[in-house]
């Protein structure tokens, strides 16, 4: 009995777990790439505009504050992006010396530990954000609640934990060793098509 295929001969039946992780991956990719692209672009435009304004007119009084917020966004969304693309720090030479079955066990242990740490950091960041919310402190220039600038830290740590969970799931459903949900081998070219 043959499994259904599309016109290109690819298998079109996939497990519900694979489907969910694929949809989740596309959603996270859209969010991460969008925030990182807009954040870096916005930061560059704002800093350049502030330099021009400072030299010819008056400095933009809220530029440094917004720049700090954008750096927070870029940093903590970047953590999740790095985990998804397997661009985080790891001991590749030691990992590559082991046979594939041992590599799979190692990556599952590493990903489990990474997920636990990221979810714990999410909890700590949440408590810190709630503490900041109780103080009713506002930012100096824009006068927005300070705790709102900390939301991205909670989101970034949480998304990183989700990426580690996705790595575990990917290694459960696939035979090969996956370093991240989207990176099978350290030596694969990173896909940037469509950006």
C-alpha positions as CSV (number, residue, x, y, z in Angstrom):
1,X,0.0,0.0,0.0
2,X,1.4,3.4,-1.0
3,X,1.0,6.5,1.2
4,X,-0.6,9.6,-0.5
5,X,1.8,11.9,-2.2
6,X,1.6,15.3,-3.8
7,X,2.6,16.0,-7.4
8,X,6.3,16.2,-6.5
9,X,6.3,12.7,-4.9
10,X,6.6,13.9,-1.3
11,X,4.7,12.3,1.5
12,X,1.6,14.4,2.4
13,X,0.5,12.5,5.4
14,X,2.3,13.6,8.6
15,X,1.5,13.0,12.2
16,X,-0.5,15.6,14.1
17,X,2.5,16.2,16.4
18,X,4.7,17.1,13.3
19,X,1.9,19.3,12.0
20,X,1.6,21.2,15.3
21,X,5.4,21.7,15.6
22,X,5.6,22.9,11.9
23,X,2.8,25.4,12.5
24,X,4.3,26.6,15.8
25,X,7.7,26.9,14.1
26,X,6.4,29.0,11.3
27,X,4.6,31.3,13.7
28,X,7.7,31.7,15.9
29,X,9.8,32.3,12.8
30,X,7.5,35.0,11.6
31,X,7.5,36.7,15.0
32,X,11.3,36.3,15.7
33,X,12.4,37.4,12.2
34,X,9.9,40.3,12.2
35,X,10.9,41.6,15.6
36,X,14.6,41.2,14.9
37,X,14.4,42.9,11.5
38,X,12.2,45.8,12.7
39,X,14.2,46.1,15.9
40,X,17.6,46.4,14.2
41,X,16.2,48.7,11.5
42,X,14.4,50.9,14.0
43,X,17.4,51.1,16.3
44,X,19.7,52.1,13.4
45,X,17.2,54.8,12.1
46,X,16.6,56.2,15.6
47,X,20.3,56.5,16.4
48,X,21.2,58.0,13.1
49,X,18.3,60.5,13.4
50,X,19.4,61.4,16.9
51,X,23.0,62.1,15.8
52,X,21.7,64.3,13.0
53,X,19.3,66.1,15.3
54,X,22.0,66.6,17.9
55,X,24.3,68.2,15.4
56,X,21.9,70.4,13.6
57,X,18.9,70.9,15.9
58,X,18.2,69.5,19.3
59,X,18.7,66.0,20.5
60,X,15.7,63.7,20.6
61,X,15.1,63.4,24.3
62,X,13.5,60.0,24.2
63,X,16.0,58.4,21.8
64,X,18.2,56.7,24.4
65,X,15.2,55.3,26.2
66,X,13.7,53.8,23.1
67,X,17.1,52.5,22.0
68,X,17.5,50.6,25.3
69,X,14.0,49.1,24.9
70,X,14.9,48.0,21.3
71,X,18.1,46.5,22.5
72,X,16.1,44.4,25.1
73,X,13.8,43.3,22.3
74,X,16.7,42.3,20.0
75,X,18.6,40.5,22.7
76,X,15.8,38.4,24.2
77,X,14.1,37.5,20.9
78,X,17.6,36.8,19.5
79,X,18.1,34.2,22.3
80,X,15.1,32.3,21.0
81,X,16.2,32.7,17.4
82,X,19.7,31.3,18.3
83,X,18.2,28.2,19.9
84,X,15.9,27.6,16.9
85,X,18.8,27.9,14.5
86,X,21.3,26.0,16.7
87,X,23.5,29.0,16.9
88,X,23.9,28.9,20.7
89,X,27.1,27.9,22.5
90,X,27.9,24.2,22.6
91,X,30.9,21.9,22.7
92,X,30.7,20.7,19.1
93,X,34.1,18.9,19.0
94,X,33.1,16.6,21.9
95,X,29.6,16.1,20.6
96,X,30.9,15.2,17.1
97,X,33.2,12.6,18.5
98,X,30.3,10.4,19.8
99,X,28.3,8.0,17.6
100,X,24.8,9.1,16.4
101,X,22.9,7.2,19.1
102,X,25.0,8.8,21.9
103,X,24.6,12.2,20.1
104,X,20.8,11.8,20.2
105,X,20.9,11.0,23.9
106,X,23.2,14.0,24.5
107,X,21.1,16.5,22.6
108,X,18.0,15.3,24.4
109,X,19.7,15.8,27.8
110,X,21.1,19.2,26.7
111,X,17.7,20.3,25.4
112,X,15.9,19.1,28.5
113,X,18.3,21.0,30.7
114,X,18.1,24.1,28.4
115,X,14.3,24.0,28.6
116,X,14.3,23.7,32.4
117,X,16.7,26.6,32.7
118,X,14.8,28.8,30.3
119,X,11.4,28.1,31.9
120,X,13.0,28.8,35.3
121,X,14.4,32.1,34.0
122,X,10.9,32.8,32.6
123,X,9.5,32.4,36.2
124,X,12.2,34.6,37.7
125,X,11.7,37.3,35.0
126,X,7.9,37.1,35.5
127,X,8.3,37.7,39.3
128,X,10.7,40.6,38.6
129,X,8.2,42.1,36.1
130,X,5.4,41.8,38.6
131,X,7.5,43.4,41.3
132,X,8.2,46.3,39.0
133,X,4.5,46.5,38.2
134,X,3.7,46.9,41.9
135,X,6.1,49.9,42.2
136,X,4.2,51.8,39.5
137,X,7.5,53.2,38.2
138,X,7.5,54.8,34.8
139,X,10.2,55.5,32.3
140,X,11.8,59.0,32.5
141,X,11.0,60.3,29.0
142,X,8.1,58.5,27.6
143,X,6.3,58.0,30.9
144,X,5.3,54.4,30.1
145,X,5.1,51.9,32.9
146,X,8.5,50.4,33.5
147,X,7.2,46.8,33.8
148,X,5.9,47.0,30.2
149,X,9.5,47.2,29.0
150,X,10.3,44.0,30.8
151,X,7.6,41.9,29.1
152,X,10.0,40.9,26.3
153,X,12.4,39.3,28.8
154,X,9.6,37.0,29.9
155,X,8.6,36.3,26.3
156,X,12.1,35.7,25.2
157,X,13.0,33.2,27.9
158,X,9.6,31.4,27.4
159,X,10.1,31.2,23.6
160,X,13.7,29.8,24.1
161,X,12.2,27.1,26.4
162,X,9.6,26.3,23.7
163,X,12.5,26.0,21.1
164,X,14.3,23.5,23.4
165,X,11.0,21.5,23.7
166,X,10.6,21.5,20.0
167,X,14.2,20.2,19.7
168,X,13.3,17.3,22.0
169,X,10.1,16.5,20.0
170,X,12.0,16.7,16.7
171,X,14.5,14.2,18.0
172,X,11.7,11.9,19.2
173,X,9.8,11.9,15.9
174,X,12.9,11.8,13.6
175,X,15.5,9.1,13.2
176,X,18.4,11.5,12.6
177,X,20.0,13.7,15.2
178,X,18.7,17.3,15.2
179,X,20.7,20.1,17.0
180,X,17.6,22.3,17.0
181,X,14.1,22.1,15.5
182,X,15.4,23.4,12.2
183,X,19.1,22.5,12.2
184,X,20.1,18.8,11.6
185,X,23.8,19.2,11.3
186,X,26.3,21.8,12.3
187,X,27.6,21.7,8.7
188,X,24.3,22.4,6.9
189,X,24.0,25.8,5.3
190,X,21.7,28.0,7.2
191,X,18.5,28.7,5.1
192,X,17.7,32.3,4.7
193,X,15.5,32.1,1.6
194,X,12.5,34.3,1.8
195,X,14.1,37.0,3.9
